Amino acid sequence: MMKVNPFIVVENCKDEIKYYQRIFGGEITILRKQGDEVLNADLHADEATLKFADILAAKPSMKGDYVRVFLNIEGEETFRKVYGELAADGTIQTEVYEAPFNGLLAVVTDRNGVCWVLSYYRS
């Protein structure tokens, strides 16, 4: 069995992990620090773990690195809240639309260049 966790590289991990906590909720675990800088941290929200690294630790080749994170959200209200929060400081790639599977889809790139594919499946 495999478990996949998004690994998100950001500038200023110390502050940016709080930004994602505001959107998704959950608990932060600091994994590695260098002085006051947070180099690695995890955000545990529901059954998901989002892994974060500061650019000082991960040294990405480009912002966003062509990765899209697919996020299946329970509840239309939560879907719309997450969409709004990510879009507020980010860029909407695809506005919310009715998907053929009886649900909603949207694609948003957040302020850190992370592209989120948001989905909500109605019962």
C-alpha positions as CSV (number, residue, x, y, z in Angstrom):
1,M,0.0,0.0,0.0
2,M,1.2,3.5,-0.8
3,K,0.3,6.8,0.8
4,V,0.9,9.9,-1.3
5,N,1.4,13.3,0.3
6,P,1.8,16.6,-1.5
7,F,5.2,18.2,-0.9
8,I,4.9,21.9,-1.3
9,V,7.9,24.3,-1.5
10,V,7.3,27.9,-0.4
11,E,9.2,31.0,0.5
12,N,9.0,31.7,4.2
13,C,7.6,28.3,5.4
14,K,7.1,29.7,8.9
15,D,4.4,32.1,7.7
16,E,3.1,30.2,4.7
17,I,2.2,27.0,6.6
18,K,-0.1,29.3,8.8
19,Y,-1.7,30.6,5.6
20,Y,-2.6,27.0,4.6
21,Q,-3.7,26.2,8.1
22,R,-6.2,29.1,7.9
23,I,-7.6,27.6,4.7
24,F,-7.6,23.9,5.6
25,G,-7.6,23.8,9.4
26,G,-5.5,21.2,11.1
27,E,-2.4,21.0,13.2
28,I,1.1,22.1,12.3
29,T,4.2,19.9,13.2
30,I,7.5,21.7,12.8
31,L,10.0,19.1,11.6
32,R,13.2,21.1,11.1
33,K,14.4,24.6,12.0
34,Q,17.5,26.7,11.4
35,G,17.5,29.5,13.9
36,D,14.1,31.3,13.5
37,E,13.6,29.8,10.0
38,V,11.2,26.8,9.6
39,L,12.8,24.6,7.0
40,N,10.3,21.7,7.0
41,A,6.8,21.3,8.5
42,D,3.7,19.2,8.1
43,L,0.1,20.3,8.2
44,H,-2.3,17.5,9.4
45,A,-5.8,18.3,8.3
46,D,-8.5,15.6,8.5
47,E,-6.9,12.5,7.1
48,A,-4.5,14.4,4.9
49,T,-0.9,15.5,5.5
50,L,0.5,18.3,3.5
51,K,4.3,18.4,3.7
52,F,6.1,21.8,3.4
53,A,9.7,22.8,2.8
54,D,11.2,26.3,2.6
55,I,13.1,27.1,-0.5
56,L,16.2,27.3,1.6
57,A,15.9,23.5,2.2
58,A,14.3,22.3,-1.0
59,K,15.9,24.5,-3.6
60,P,13.2,24.1,-6.3
61,S,14.1,24.7,-10.0
62,M,11.0,26.8,-10.6
63,K,7.9,28.0,-8.7
64,G,5.1,25.5,-8.7
65,D,7.2,22.8,-10.5
66,Y,4.3,21.7,-12.7
67,V,2.6,19.8,-10.0
68,R,-1.2,20.0,-9.4
69,V,-2.7,18.8,-6.1
70,F,-6.0,17.2,-6.5
71,L,-8.2,17.9,-3.4
72,N,-11.5,16.1,-2.9
73,I,-13.5,18.2,-0.5
74,E,-16.5,16.9,1.5
75,G,-19.3,19.5,1.6
76,E,-20.2,22.2,-0.8
77,E,-19.8,24.9,1.8
78,T,-16.3,23.8,2.6
79,F,-15.5,23.5,-1.2
80,R,-16.6,27.1,-1.7
81,K,-14.7,28.4,1.3
82,V,-11.4,26.7,0.2
83,Y,-11.9,28.0,-3.3
84,G,-12.5,31.5,-2.1
85,E,-9.5,31.5,0.2
86,L,-7.1,30.1,-2.4
87,A,-8.4,32.5,-5.1
88,A,-8.2,35.6,-2.9
89,D,-4.5,35.9,-3.2
90,G,-4.1,33.5,-6.2
91,T,-5.2,33.1,-9.8
92,I,-8.3,31.3,-10.9
93,Q,-7.4,28.9,-13.7
94,T,-10.9,27.4,-14.1
95,E,-13.9,28.9,-12.3
96,V,-16.3,26.7,-10.3
97,Y,-18.4,24.6,-12.7
98,E,-20.9,21.8,-12.5
99,A,-18.9,18.6,-13.4
100,P,-20.4,15.7,-15.2
101,F,-20.1,13.5,-12.1
102,N,-22.8,15.4,-10.2
103,G,-20.4,17.7,-8.4
104,L,-18.3,20.8,-8.6
105,L,-14.8,21.3,-10.0
106,A,-12.4,24.3,-10.0
107,V,-8.7,24.9,-10.6
108,V,-6.9,27.6,-8.6
109,T,-3.2,28.5,-8.4
110,D,-2.5,29.9,-5.0
111,R,-0.1,32.8,-4.1
112,N,2.8,30.3,-3.9
113,G,2.3,29.0,-7.4
114,V,0.8,25.7,-6.2
115,C,-2.0,24.6,-8.6
116,W,-5.0,23.0,-6.8
117,V,-7.7,21.0,-8.6
118,L,-10.6,21.3,-6.2
119,S,-13.5,18.8,-6.4
120,Y,-16.7,18.1,-4.6
121,Y,-18.8,15.0,-5.3
122,R,-22.5,15.2,-4.4
123,S,-24.0,12.0,-2.8
